Amino acid sequence: MAAAMALALHDRVSNYSYVGGRSRDKDGLGVVQNGHEEIITVQNPWDVLAVKALRNCILLYRNHHFLPAAEEAKEAASKTNRLASLFTALADLAVGCYAWDTFRHKEAKQRLNKARAAFDKMACVESCGIFGKVVSELDDCIFFLDTVCLQLEGKGGGENLIKDIIANAIRRADDGYHYDDAVSRLYSAIEKAAKVRLQVQYGINNGDVDLSRILDEQLRGELEQQCRDARDGRVKLPLHKSYSLLSQLGDPLGQKYVENSETLHNLLNVRNDSLLAHGFKPVKQETFETMLAVTLDFIGAGRADLPRFPELREDRFETLLWG
């Protein structure tokens, strides 16, 4: 009966108390003798082992539900001394990935560095190699975030920033079938590719073009006439004009856009016609997949070139659960 009650309450209580004692009848096998009773309190063994909590945390993390994963890890850390360091590190990892997933790259780098230090410390005393693998994957992530942070400050070519946006688009599609959201991100990646190339290679800000940098007089006149904003007086280039300028400057990316203009134009119109832009048409999965393939080909990258979060798998932690 006591065992049945313990099983029934395993996820509802933190401690169990029962009446025991050292002196029992029937040669120590019977009931506690009167006057020798003791109140014995033990911690819930399911909290100590934290099997369910760890599995829940990993499942939430793998499905990119980072904040619920962090909350699960924090609660588990408060209940178990045995795996408290692991759960604290998992919480930092999950919060770091959430910051990354919402484009807060500096915050993500800080959190992932904190998680890395904790996993590295655990790796020094482990024997199963779990934490060393996580540390290696975190090193790759932190290096990638370093480059993105620099590129956001205008230092570097911007390639990793574009890849980060595309990876984010894939997660939107894979996690919840948010294809409209995902296509908007792919549109942003193509748009940012032109913006970054103009800025890095030619010193031209397509949101405020310094016409003195345009040496061709006819081209300068076209931009003045067609792209001058009457409200603030700045010359602003939309996506197609940005790529057109790149092409006229002899840039390979601009020329590639012009060569594939019909395909790209049709796909970019999908975003413009979507509910999250100017239209009323929901985006289908096959449309997203097509746009993703074209976007990757356009920037000259494959899925293997995109950033990935550190992998957590339950089988990696079996030794910890039962060791």
C-alpha positions in Angstrom: 0.0 0.0 0.0 2.8 2.4 0.9 4.5 1.7 -2.5 1.3 2.3 -4.3 0.8 5.6 -2.6 4.4 6.6 -3.4 3.9 5.8 -7.1 0.5 7.6 -7.2 2.0 10.8 -5.7 5.4 10.8 -7.5 4.7 14.0 -9.4 2.8 15.8 -6.6 5.1 15.8 -3.6 8.7 16.6 -2.9 9.2 14.5 0.2 7.7 11.3 1.8 7.3 10.9 5.5 6.4 7.6 7.3 6.5 6.1 10.7 9.3 3.7 11.2 11.6 2.5 14.0 14.6 0.4 14.8 12.8 -1.9 17.2 10.2 -4.3 15.7 8.5 -7.5 16.8 8.8 -10.8 15.1 12.6 -10.7 15.3 12.8 -7.3 13.6 10.5 -8.1 10.7 7.2 -7.0 12.2 5.6 -3.8 13.2 7.4 -1.1 15.2 7.1 -1.7 18.9 5.2 0.9 21.0 7.5 3.7 22.3 10.1 3.1 19.5 8.4 5.0 16.7 10.4 7.5 14.5 9.2 9.9 11.8 11.4 9.2 8.7 11.4 11.7 5.9 13.0 11.0 2.5 13.2 13.0 -0.7 11.0 11.9 -3.5 13.2 9.5 -5.5 11.8 10.6 -8.8 13.0 14.1 -8.0 16.4 12.8 -7.0 16.8 10.7 -10.2 15.0 13.5 -12.2 14.4 11.0 -15.0 11.0 12.5 -16.1 12.3 16.1 -15.8 15.3 15.4 -17.9 13.3 13.6 -20.6 10.7 16.5 -20.6 13.5 19.1 -20.8 15.1 17.3 -23.8 11.8 16.8 -25.6 10.9 20.5 -25.2 14.3 21.6 -26.3 14.4 19.4 -29.4 11.0 20.9 -30.4 12.5 24.4 -29.9 10.2 25.2 -27.0 13.1 26.8 -25.3 11.4 28.8 -22.5 9.3 25.8 -21.3 12.5 23.7 -21.4 14.3 26.3 -19.3 11.5 26.4 -16.8 11.5 22.6 -16.6 15.2 22.6 -16.0 15.1 25.3 -13.4 12.4 23.4 -11.4 14.3 20.2 -11.6 17.5 21.9 -10.4 15.7 23.1 -7.3 14.7 19.5 -6.5 17.8 17.4 -7.1 21.3 17.8 -5.7 22.5 14.9 -7.8 21.9 16.6 -11.2 21.5 20.3 -10.2 24.5 21.4 -12.1 23.3 19.7 -15.3 19.8 21.2 -15.1 21.2 24.7 -14.4 23.4 24.3 -17.5 20.5 23.1 -19.6 18.4 26.1 -18.5 21.2 28.5 -19.7 21.4 26.5 -22.9 17.7 26.7 -23.5 17.5 30.5 -22.7 20.5 31.1 -25.0 18.9 29.3 -27.9 15.7 31.2 -27.3 17.6 34.5 -27.5 19.3 33.3 -30.7 16.0 32.2 -32.2 14.6 35.7 -31.6 17.7 37.3 -33.1 19.1 38.6 -29.8 22.5 37.5 -30.8 24.6 39.2 -28.1 22.4 37.9 -25.3 22.5 34.4 -26.9 26.3 34.4 -27.0 26.5 35.4 -23.3 24.1 32.7 -22.2 25.7 30.0 -24.4 29.1 31.0 -23.0 27.7 30.5 -19.5 26.3 27.1 -20.5 29.5 26.1 -22.2 31.6 26.8 -19.0 29.2 24.6 -17.0 29.3 21.8 -19.5 33.1 22.1 -19.8 33.4 21.8 -16.0 31.3 18.7 -16.0 33.2 17.2 -19.0 36.4 17.3 -16.9 34.9 14.8 -14.4 32.7 12.6 -16.6 33.6 9.3 -18.2 31.0 8.9 -20.8 31.9 11.8 -23.2 28.4 13.4 -23.2 29.4 16.8 -22.1 32.5 17.0 -24.3 30.3 16.6 -27.3 28.0 19.3 -26.2 31.0 21.6 -25.5 32.3 21.0 -29.0 28.9 21.9 -30.5 28.6 25.0 -28.3 32.1 26.1 -29.5 30.8 26.0 -33.1 27.6 28.0 -32.1 29.5 30.6 -30.2 32.0 31.1 -33.0 29.1 31.5 -35.5 27.4 34.0 -33.2 30.7 36.0 -32.9 30.7 36.5 -36.7 27.1 37.4 -36.8 27.5 40.0 -34.0 30.5 41.5 -35.9 28.5 41.6 -39.2 25.6 43.4 -37.5 28.2 46.0 -36.6 29.2 46.3 -40.2 32.4 44.2 -39.8 32.6 41.4 -42.3 30.7 40.2 -45.3 27.4 39.3 -43.8 27.3 35.7 -45.1 26.6 34.2 -41.7 23.9 36.7 -40.9 22.0 35.7 -44.1 22.5 32.0 -43.2 21.1 32.7 -39.8 17.9 34.2 -41.2 17.5 31.2 -43.5 18.0 28.7 -40.6 15.4 30.6 -38.6 13.0 30.4 -41.5 13.4 26.6 -41.6 12.7 26.4 -37.9 9.5 28.4 -38.4 8.4 25.9 -41.0 9.5 22.7 -39.3 8.3 23.6 -35.8 4.7 24.7 -36.4 4.1 24.8 -40.2 4.3 28.6 -40.1 5.0 28.8 -43.8 3.8 32.5 -44.1 6.2 33.4 -41.4 9.0 31.3 -42.9 8.6 32.8 -46.4 8.8 36.3 -44.9 12.2 35.4 -43.4 13.4 34.0 -46.8 12.3 37.3 -48.4 14.3 39.1 -45.7 17.4 36.9 -46.4 17.3 37.8 -50.1 16.8 41.4 -49.3 19.6 41.5 -46.8 22.0 39.8 -49.3 21.7 42.8 -51.6 21.9 45.3 -48.7 25.0 43.7 -47.3 26.8 43.4 -50.7 26.1 47.0 -51.5 27.4 48.2 -48.1 30.4 45.9 -47.8 31.7 45.9 -51.4 30.7 49.4 -52.6 30.0 51.5 -49.4 26.5 52.1 -50.5 23.6 52.2 -48.0 20.5 51.2 -50.0 18.4 52.9 -47.3 20.1 56.3 -47.8 22.2 56.2 -51.0 25.0 58.7 -51.3 24.7 59.5 -55.0 28.3 60.8 -55.2 29.3 57.1 -55.0 27.5 56.4 -58.3 30.0 57.3 -61.0 27.7 56.7 -63.9 25.8 60.0 -64.6 22.8 58.4 -66.3 22.4 55.8 -63.5 22.8 58.5 -60.9 20.0 60.5 -62.6 17.7 57.4 -62.7 18.1 56.8 -59.0 17.5 60.4 -58.2 14.3 60.5 -60.2 12.9 57.1 -59.3 14.0 56.5 -55.7 14.1 59.8 -54.0 11.7 59.7 -51.0 9.6 62.9 -51.0 9.0 62.7 -47.3 12.6 62.7 -46.0 14.6 63.4 -49.2 16.6 60.2 -48.9 17.3 57.9 -51.9 16.0 54.5 -50.9 16.3 51.4 -53.0 13.7 48.6 -52.8 14.8 45.0 -53.3 14.6 44.9 -57.1 16.4 48.2 -57.5 19.1 47.1 -55.1 19.9 44.1 -57.3 19.5 46.1 -60.5 22.2 48.5 -59.1 24.5 45.6 -58.2 24.1 44.3 -61.8 24.9 47.6 -63.3 28.0 47.8 -61.0 29.1 44.5 -62.5 28.6 42.5 -59.3 28.1 38.7 -59.8 25.3 38.6 -57.2 23.4 41.3 -59.1 24.0 39.6 -62.4 22.8 36.3 -61.0 19.6 38.0 -59.8 19.0 39.5 -63.2 19.6 36.1 -64.9 17.0 34.4 -62.6 14.7 37.5 -62.3 11.6 35.8 -63.5 11.8 32.8 -61.0 12.8 35.1 -58.1 10.2 37.6 -59.0 7.4 35.0 -58.9 8.6 33.6 -55.6 9.0 36.9 -54.0 5.5 37.8 -55.0 4.4 34.8 -52.9 5.5 36.7 -49.9 3.9 39.9 -51.1 0.6 38.1 -51.6 0.7 36.3 -48.2 -1.5 37.3 -45.2 1.6 38.6 -43.4 2.4 41.0 -46.2 0.0 42.7 -48.6 -2.4 39.9 -49.7 -4.8 37.3 -48.4 -3.2 34.0 -49.6 -1.8 31.5 -47.1 1.5 30.0 -48.1 1.6 26.3 -48.8 4.4 23.9 -47.7 5.5 23.2 -51.3 5.8 26.9 -52.0 8.0 27.4 -49.0 10.2 24.4 -50.0 10.6 25.8 -53.5 11.5 29.3 -52.3 13.9 27.7 -49.8 15.7 25.8 -52.5 15.9 28.9 -54.7 17.2 31.0 -51.8 19.9 28.6 -50.9 21.0 28.2 -54.5 20.9 32.0 -54.9 23.3 32.6 -52.0 25.4 29.6 -52.9 24.8 27.6 -49.7 23.3 24.2 -48.7 21.5 23.1 -45.5 24.7 21.7 -44.2 26.2 25.3 -44.2 23.4 26.6 -41.9 23.9 27.0 -38.1 22.5 24.3 -35.8 21.8 24.4 -32.1 23.6 21.9 -29.9 21.9 18.5 -30.1 20.4 16.9 -27.0 19.3 13.3 -27.2 17.9 11.2 -24.4 20.2 8.2 -25.2 23.2 10.5 -24.6 22.1 10.9 -21.0 21.2 7.3 -20.1 24.4 6.8 -18.2 23.7 9.9 -16.1 20.1 8.9 -15.4 21.0 5.5 -14.1 24.7 5.8 -13.2 
